[in-house]
Amino acid sequence: MNTVAKVSRFVGGTFSLWVILFAGLGFFLPEVFSHLKGYISLFLGIVMFGMGLTLSSADFREVFRRPLEVLIGVVGHFIIMPLLAYVLALVLNLPPDIAVGVILVGCCPSGTSSNVMTLLAKGDVALGVSIASVSTIIAPLATPALISLLAGRWMPIDGGALIKDILMVVILPILLGVIVKTLFKKQAEASTQALPLVSTLAIVLIVAIVVSGSKTKIIESGMLIFAVVILHNVLGYALGYLFAKLFRMNEGKRKAVLFETGMQNSGLGAALAAAHFNPVAAVPSAIFSVWHNISGSLLATWFARRAEKESLEASKVS
């Protein structure tokens, strides 16, 4: 298991590189991945099951210990990213399928790697985990409602079908993970060493499948989608930070809210898009998955270096 743990840590630590690699493979070798489209929900379910294995009672105690701060983070997430997506779709006059895809990823819960970025940035990890957990739990209601409200301008939305899918590919696997951890605690804790490897493999396969199925559209409007995704993500970070600052949160908490706001569960976006809309609608989610891990890593590194510099300067003064 030691070898598996080492490989898993390496793969988890180089996650962004693997996402980029598999996105490239999906683009240049579409025939390898396109036939796996029906497995997107399964791969996402595996990631969510892993999340369930890592959840603990401490994560939920934190929600009750400081409910207002968690509420601020969750509300900020489900207001800022969906509205940003809607405004970008309108202002840039995006084609219907792409507009729905951008709004879809904007309405998803917090991303699976946001907590890692908060940790690297020396932010309030406990708050970040709580915000991510709550946003994921309420996603079966919040995500379909927001998609129906905002994306209905471009095409009809079946909210009931979206609720069913989110329950099946997100909530059920998480619950199963929690149950397995409760019943087989030692085995579950041992298996978590391999989780970064398994989760990374599942996510990069989702990205490769989506890219392989939308190669033509990416060639036609790739730069436009890239620009929208980058704007969406970067503005999400900025507004998330300012939203936390508005409520006078300290720097560590602002970092947590920033990453929980700007990083999305793009795997869920891709799964929902592939199941309910034109395959092109999944492209923003795939690109978001690549980009937000790059931007998140860069931003977290910058925050960490700034914190170290400030700490060094403070020690010199004292």
C-alpha angles and dihedrals in degrees: 000000000000091000091048090050092051093048090045092052091049093049092045091049092052095041096131092055092052091050091052092046094051092043086057092047090050090052099046098033103034093154090066095059109021094084090059094068092111091060098060093098091047092052091049090048089056090054091049091047087055090051089054090053090057098046117104137183087255090066091058094040087060089059091057093040093060108009096161094059092047090047091051090052095047095045091046091052096050094044104040103044098042093046092045089053092049093049093047091049091052099041094046092041092229121197111262097254093048092043091054090046092053092047090046094057089042091058095050123104124259119305123264093239099045092097091054090053091049089052093049090048091053091243131145099290095180090057091046093051091049093050091048092048095049094044089052094047094051093042095097088067104025099046099050091042093052094043091051091048098046106027096042088087089071103035141348114280126209100214094179093057091048091052091051093050094048091050090050100044100032116020100035095050091047091051090048089051092051091048093049091049091050095049099037103028100161095045091045092051090049092050093052088076088072095044098095089054095047095042093047091050091050094048096046090049090053090051093048093048093050093046092047091053094049103039095124094050092046089055091048099047106005096125092051092051092045091051093049093047093049092048091047093050098042094045088048090056093047096046092043090055092046091046090056091045089053088062091047096247116166123252096267092053092045090056091051093050091045094057095039089053101043099041118071136194089252091171088066090047091053093047094050093044093050092049101042110020144037110300088245089069088067094059097081089054092050093048091044089055090056098041103042091055091052094045092041092053093048093047093045091051091050092050091048093050091047090051091050091048092050091047091051092049091048091052091051091052092049 
